[in-house]
Amino acid sequence: MAKARRSLLAGFTILDLVVITVLSALGVAVGGIVGLLVRFVTGPLMIPGGAVAGGIYFMFLVLAVALTGKKSAAVLVGALQAIMVIVMPWAGNHGIATILTYTAPGVAIFLFLLIMRHNGCCKLCCFFAVMVANLTGVALVSGVVMQLPLVPMLLGLTLGALSGGLGGLLTWSLAKQLKKLEVIK
């Protein structure tokens, strides 16, 4: 068991793990506030609030990759957020499906960046990484949790792609500024 734990965290410095932890907590806190505000508009339209707010939710996963330079940081942030949301029930309402809906987008980011051979290093990879994460999250929540009909699901996916892309641009801008300020070396 200890050997498996070491291999999962191999290559991560203590600073990397602190960054991952802080970004996980920020993601849950900011996501809760933004999600609540967005659901006022999306709820009556039968669109998951995460479709619109997902660009903000998932930027923290890609920001972790951009700041640590490790693709698997997205998976760790997603898994840590899932644990936080399950422990703090006010933060989410998907029950045990939370493990899937929070971790799968991190895995999608990991696979996308692995295939593209990027690490959250440029505007384009951040744009598409957050978009892929949001589309994964919207598809899971719409199809598995909410079991929406096709039209609201397609509308949610369309909004999710737009929100994810914009969140990716915000991610790239934040990562660039944090690196420029030498907050994280």
C-alpha positions in Angstrom: 0.0 0.0 0.0 2.8 2.5 0.9 4.6 1.6 -2.3 1.4 2.4 -4.4 1.0 5.7 -2.6 4.6 6.7 -3.3 4.3 5.9 -7.0 1.1 8.0 -7.2 2.8 11.0 -5.7 6.2 10.3 -7.2 7.7 13.4 -8.8 5.6 15.8 -6.9 7.5 18.2 -4.6 6.0 19.4 -1.3 5.4 22.8 -3.0 3.5 21.0 -5.8 1.3 19.2 -3.3 0.7 22.5 -1.5 -0.3 24.2 -4.8 -2.6 21.2 -5.6 -4.2 21.4 -2.1 -4.8 25.2 -2.2 -6.2 25.1 -5.8 -8.5 22.2 -4.8 -9.9 24.2 -1.9 -10.2 27.4 -4.0 -12.0 25.4 -6.7 -14.6 24.1 -4.3 -15.1 27.5 -2.6 -15.3 29.5 -5.8 -17.3 26.8 -7.6 -19.9 26.8 -4.8 -20.5 30.5 -5.1 -20.4 30.7 -8.9 -22.5 27.6 -9.3 -25.2 28.9 -6.9 -25.5 32.2 -8.9 -25.5 30.4 -12.3 -28.2 27.9 -11.3 -30.8 30.7 -11.0 -30.6 31.1 -14.8 -29.8 27.5 -15.9 -32.2 25.6 -13.5 -35.5 26.7 -15.2 -33.9 25.8 -18.6 -33.0 22.2 -17.5 -29.4 22.9 -18.1 -26.8 21.8 -15.5 -25.3 24.9 -13.8 -21.9 23.4 -14.3 -22.3 23.8 -18.1 -22.0 27.5 -17.7 -19.9 27.7 -14.5 -17.6 24.8 -15.5 -15.1 27.2 -17.1 -14.5 28.5 -13.6 -14.7 25.1 -11.9 -12.2 23.3 -14.1 -9.7 26.2 -14.5 -8.3 25.2 -11.1 -7.4 21.7 -12.5 -5.6 23.1 -15.5 -4.0 25.8 -13.4 -2.5 23.1 -11.2 -1.0 21.5 -14.3 0.3 24.8 -15.6 1.9 25.7 -12.2 3.4 22.3 -11.4 4.3 21.2 -14.9 2.7 17.8 -14.2 -0.3 16.5 -16.1 -1.4 14.2 -13.3 -1.9 17.3 -11.1 -5.4 17.7 -12.7 -6.4 14.2 -11.5 -5.2 14.9 -8.0 -7.1 18.2 -7.8 -10.2 16.5 -9.1 -10.0 13.6 -6.7 -9.2 16.0 -3.8 -12.2 18.2 -4.7 -14.4 15.1 -4.8 -13.4 14.1 -1.3 -14.0 17.7 -0.1 -17.5 17.9 -1.7 -18.5 14.5 -0.2 -17.3 15.5 3.3 -18.9 18.9 3.0 -22.4 18.1 1.6 -23.3 21.8 1.2 -20.8 21.9 -1.6 -22.5 19.5 -4.0 -25.5 17.3 -4.4 -24.5 14.4 -6.7 -24.0 11.9 -3.9 -21.5 9.1 -4.6 -21.5 10.1 -8.3 -19.4 13.1 -7.1 -16.4 10.9 -7.2 -17.0 10.3 -11.0 -18.1 13.8 -11.8 -15.2 15.5 -10.2 -12.4 13.0 -11.0 -13.3 12.1 -14.6 -12.7 15.7 -15.9 -9.2 15.6 -14.3 -8.5 12.3 -16.1 -9.8 13.9 -19.4 -7.4 16.8 -18.9 -4.5 14.3 -18.2 -5.3 12.3 -21.4 -5.8 15.4 -23.6 -2.5 16.9 -22.5 -0.7 13.6 -22.8 -1.9 13.2 -26.3 -1.2 16.8 -27.2 2.2 16.7 -25.4 1.5 19.9 -23.5 1.5 20.9 -19.8 -0.8 23.9 -19.6 2.1 25.8 -21.2 0.2 27.9 -23.8 -3.1 29.6 -24.6 -4.2 26.9 -26.9 -3.7 23.9 -24.6 -5.3 25.7 -21.7 -8.3 26.7 -23.9 -8.9 23.1 -25.0 -8.0 21.4 -21.7 -10.6 23.3 -19.7 -13.1 22.8 -22.6 -12.5 19.0 -22.6 -12.9 18.9 -18.8 -16.1 20.9 -18.9 -17.5 18.8 -21.7 -16.7 15.6 -19.7 -18.4 17.1 -16.6 -21.5 18.2 -18.5 -21.8 14.9 -20.3 -21.6 13.0 -17.0 -24.0 15.2 -15.1 -26.5 15.5 -17.9 -26.4 11.9 -18.9 -25.8 10.0 -15.7 -27.0 12.2 -12.8 -29.8 14.2 -14.4 -30.7 11.9 -17.3 -31.7 14.8 -19.4 -33.4 14.6 -22.8 -31.3 15.1 -25.9 -32.0 18.8 -26.6 -31.2 20.2 -23.1 -28.1 17.9 -23.1 -26.9 19.3 -26.4 -27.6 22.9 -25.3 -25.6 22.1 -22.1 -22.7 20.7 -24.1 -22.7 23.7 -26.4 -22.7 26.1 -23.4 -20.1 23.9 -21.7 -17.7 24.1 -24.7 -18.0 27.9 -24.7 -17.6 28.3 -21.0 -14.7 25.8 -20.9 -12.8 27.7 -23.7 -13.3 31.0 -21.9 -12.2 29.4 -18.6 -9.1 28.1 -20.4 -8.2 31.5 -21.6 -8.6 32.8 -18.0 -6.4 29.9 -16.8 -3.6 30.7 -19.2 -3.7 34.4 -18.2 -3.6 33.6 -14.5 -0.8 31.1 -14.9 1.2 33.6 -17.0 0.7 36.3 -14.3 1.6 34.0 -11.4 4.7 32.9 -13.2 5.6 36.5 -14.1 5.2 37.6 -10.5 7.3 34.5 -9.5 4.7 33.5 -7.0 5.5 29.9 -8.0 8.9 29.0 -9.4 
